[in-house]
């Protein structure tokens, strides 16, 4: 967090600040117009919900960038705003540090003090936010029921344009700042792509992210009304996918609610509302989990879904999504299944389930090879709660193998 602004930094920032944009930021934060002269300066009062004895004096915000005193006055204004260290570091500075940005805010309810969250839930929220943006970016190149690794490099290039901001007061909020005019190359090339010649604007990809979130939540509403998952399969053309469903599942699972807000940067006009907001309920996790499983399946006769304990981990190799072993808690499936993942993103979920002793739900093509049962082209549907909540029968617990355990590919014990 920025605690104090050194004079050189303030002066340098003063030259780049758009005063109209700063006025809008302060207005959104509750500052009100108290006077001024058109085109010369604005006089702004701090939010009125503060006690009168603690309120800062009115702020003089210069508007005429050709005025000889503009830089000195803007530097003084920035110093005055920065006296509220939390407001400056979380709200103002991140938006002034970049010339223009669309803002995504992923919020999750938290029982911890304002602006804090337990570590594991915070990690899951950041992971879910990243997965949502990747899923929407993949959808930009074309709809898919389950992308797996398709369009992953394009989505990564989009994510390379994004800055992560700090959490804001309230519940826990992860903020992503996306420059709307940045070019995202359609293909990996040694030289930078030029907008319109092998690249697309990051704003257009961000709009695809929003459309995919909207379509997925519309499918949730469809289920609430009719009790049918058909809205998810029918919504694939509009951005519904296993990846997006799984991302929103991560935000809602074991939570009291969450939401996503997107504020489009006014410097690059957007057709429609300048801000969009989506509400998610903790109860949405159940339907999102069912939909994720359905979207991950390929309807083949050998397709299976396994819930169990991660008992073996193979050391991940370059170019390989990863392999691990699951001890199933279902009596209708093989006791132990080796899992070969389709997407390397899922390997991290397997590691977390192993470390935290959580039940893992995995879906893939079930095949028998000698004495071994394998799930090929597999997907981690979701990480469930503690194992004891899902075990259907008692089993003697055994010590987990070392990550370099060579018996992963040998016959089961």
N, C-alpha and C positions, 0 to 999 in steps of 0.2 A: 504493500500500500504506500502511496505517496504521503509522507508525513508533512514535510515543509517544502516549499519551492525555493530553490536557490535563485538569486537574481538573474544569472545568465539563462537559466531554464525558463523562467517566467518571461523574460524578454523575447527569447526565441519563440516560445509558444504564442506570445502576443501577436507576432507578425503573421502567424498562420491561422489564428482563430477567425472564424466567420461570426461577426457579432450578432447577425440575425439568428444563426443557428444556436448560439449561446443563449440568446433571449428565449428561444423556444424551449431549450432544455430546462432553463430556470422556471419558465411558465408551467411546464409539466410537473415540476417538483413543488409547485405551490406558491412560487413568487408571483407577486401581483404588480401591475403597473401603477406607479404613484405619481407619475408626471414625466416631463421631458420636452424636447423640441424635435419635431419631425426631421429625420435625417441627420440630426446632430448628436443626440444622446437620449437614453432612457433612464428614468429613475425607478428602480424596482425595490419593493418591500419584501422582506423574507416571509416565509409561510406564517399565517396568522394563528396556527394552532400551537405555537410556542408561547410560553409565558412571556409577558412583556419585558420582565427584567433580564431574560436570557436572549432576547431577539437581537440579531445583528442590526447595525444601522442600515439605512437604505443604500442600495448599490447604484453607483453612477456607471452606466455602461455606454461607452462611446460608440457611435455608429459611422462617423465620417472618417474613413480610412486614409483620406488625403489630408486631414488636419495634422499640422506639425506636432501637436501634442497627443495624437491618437495612441502611439505606442506606449508612452508613459502612462496614460490614463487606463489603457487596457491591462497593462502590467499591474497597476494598482488594483483594478477590479478583480483580476485573477487571484492576486494575493488575498484579497478580502474573502472571496469565495472559498479559498483553500484553508481558511481558519477553521471551517467545519471539516475536519480531516476525513471523517467517514463519508460525508456527502461528496466531497471532492474526489476521493479515491475510488468510490464505487459508482458514482453517477456521472460526474462531469468529465474528469480527466480521460477516461477510456474513450468517450465519444469525441473529445476534442483532439485526441492523439492521432486519430485517423481522420482524413479529410471527409470521408463519406462512408456510411455503413448502414446496412439493414441489421436489425437487432432481433435475435431469437432469444427468448427467455424460457427456460425449462424449470418449472418450480415444483417442489414436492413438499407436502406437509411434513413437519418435523416436531416431535415432542421436546426437542432440545431448546435451549434459549434462543431468542430471535437471531436469525442469521446463521445458526449452527445446526449440525446434523451429525448423527453417529457415523463413524468413519466408513463402515461397510455400506450403509445406505447412500452416503455421498459418492462412493466409488461407483455404485450401481447407477446412480442418477447421471453421472458424467458419461458412463458407458452407454446408457440408454439414449442420451442426447446425441452422442456421436453416431450411434446406430441409426437413429431417425434421420439424421442429415445424410448419411451414406445411402440409406434406402431411398430417400427422395431423389438424390442425385442419380442413382441407378435408374429410377423410373423415368428420368428426363430422356434417357436414350431409348426408352421403349418399355411397355408394361410386361411384367413377368409374374407368374404365380409365386415362383421361388427362384431368385436370382443366383443363389449359391455364389460362385466367384465371377459371374458375368458382370461386366462393366465396373469391376472393382477398381481398376487403375484410374478410370475417369472420375469416379467418386472420390478417390484419394487426392486427385489433382484439385478438385473443388474444395475439399477439406483443407488443402494447403493454403487456400486464400483466407481461411477463417481464423480470427483471433478469439481467444477465450477470456472473458472478463471475470471479475471476482463476484462472489455471491452478494446479494443485496439483503438489507434487513427484512425481517418478516420470517417466512419459511425459508427453506434453502433453495437458492436460485442459481442455476448455471446459465451464463450469458454467452452467446456467440455473436460476434460482430463480423458481418460479411460485406466487403466492399462491393456495391452493386455493379460497378462498371469494370471490374476486373475480368480478364479473359481466362476462360478455362479451356485448355487445349483438348480437342476431341481425340487426339492420338498422341502418344509419346513421341516427341521429336526433339532433336538436339537444339534447334533454334526456337526462340519464343514464337508462339503462334500469334497472329494478328486477328483481332475481332472481325468476324465475317469471312476469314480465310483460314479455316481449320480450327476455330475456337468459337465458344459461345460466351455470353455474359454470365457472370455469377448471379446476377439478379434473376435471369430466366431459370437457372437451376434452383435457386431459392424458392421461386414460385412453384416449381415442381414439388419441392419438399412440402410446402404448405398444402398443395392439392392432394398429395398422398396422405398426409395427416388427416385432412378433412374427409376424404373418402373412407378411410379406415374407421373414423369415429361415426360416420353416417351408417356404416355397417353394424357398429355396436348399437346404435339407436334402432336399427332394423331388427336386431335380435331382441332388444328390450320390448319392442312392440309385438313381434310375431313369434319369438322363440325359435327363429331359424337362422342358420349360419349362411344361408344362400347369399346374403348381402355381401359377404366377403368374397366369394368366388365371382359374383357378378360385378363387383367393384374393382377387379384386377385391372381393367382397362383404364380406370381413373386413378390408379396408384396404389391400390391395396396389394400387399405382398406379404409373404412370410416375414421378410426382414422388417418391414414397418410395423406389422402386428407385434412381432417380438420386441421391438424397441419400446412401443407403448406399454406392452406387458411389463417390461422392466421398470417403468415409471410407476405403475399402479400396484404391482405386487407388494403385499404386506405394507400398504400405505393407507393413510386416511384421505387420500386425494392428491391430485396433481393438476397442473395446467401448463399450457404452452401459449406464449404471447409473441407475436411478431409485429414489430414496428418498422414500416418501410421508410427509408431515408427520404425526406422530402426533396432532396437535391436531385433525385432521379424519379420523376413522377411514375406512379403505378396506377393502372386502371382498377378502380374500385376503392375500397376503404383503405386509409393509410395505416390501419392497424387491424390485426385479426387476433382472436382469442379462442382457445379451445379448453374446455373443462373435462377432466377425467376423474372418475370415482374409483375408490379402492375396490368396489364390487365389480368393476369392469375387468379385473384381472382374470376372473373365471372364464368369461366368454372369450377374452383375448387369448387365453391359453388354449381353449378348444379350437379356436380359429387358426392359431399358429400351427397346431398339430395337423389340422386338416390341410392347410396350405403347404406344409412340408411334405406330405405324403404324395406318392405318385400313383396311387390306386392299383399298383401291381399286386399280384397274388402273394408275392413273397415280402411285401412291405410290412414292417413291424415297428411298434413303438415300445420301448423298454424304459421302465422306471427302476432305478437302483442306486447302488453305492459305487463310486469310482474307487476301485481297489488296486489298480495298476496304472502307471503312467509310463509311456515310452518317451525317451528324450526326443524332443522335437528336432527334426532335421530340416535343413534348408530346402525349400521347395516343396515340403510336405506339410499338409494341413495338420497332421498329428494323429496319433493312435493311442488309445487307452482301453482299459478293461472295465466293464460294468458287471457287478454282481446283482442280478435281477431280484426284485422282491415279489415278482409275479410267478405263481405256480404254473401258468400256462406257457411260459417261455423258458428257453434254456437257462440254467442256473447262472452260467457265466458267458458273457458275450464280449468279443473284441470289437472295438469300434474304430473304423477308419473314416475320418471326417472329410466332408466335401469342402468346408470353408475353414481356413486357419483362424478366423475370428473366434470360432467356437472352442478352440483348445484352451483359451484363457478361462472360459466358464467351467471346463472340466477340472482345471487346476484349482479353482476356487472351491468347487464342490468337494474336492478331495481334501483340501486344507481345512474347510469349515465343517466337514462331515454332513454335507447336505445331500438330499436325494436329487438325482439328475434325470430328466426326461429326454430321451434320445430317440430319433426316428430315422430309419434307413432301410435298405434292401437286405433282408436276412438270408444268409447263405451258410451252408454247412461245408466245411473243408476238413476232411478227416474227423478228428475228435473235437475240432474247434468250430464254434458258431461265430459268424462275423456279421456286423452291420456295415455294409458298404455305402459310400456316398451319403454318409449319415449327417444329420443336423441335430444340434442341441436345441430342443424346443424351448426348454426353460429350466432354470434352477429352482427346485422346490424348497420346502422348509427343511427343518432338522429330520434326519433319517427316522428317528423313533416315531415321528408322526405319520410315516408312510409305510413302515414295515408291516407286512401282513402276517408274518410268522417269525418266530425267534430263530436266530442263527448264531452259532458261535462266532464271535468276532476274531479276526486274525489281523496280525500286524500288516499294515500296508507295505507294499514292496517299494524299494528305492527307485527313484525315477530312471535309473540306468538298469533296472532289473531285466536280465536277459531272458527270463522265462516267459515274457509276455507273448511270444510267438510259439512257445512250446505247448504241449498238451496240457489241459487243465489238471490241477492237482487231483 
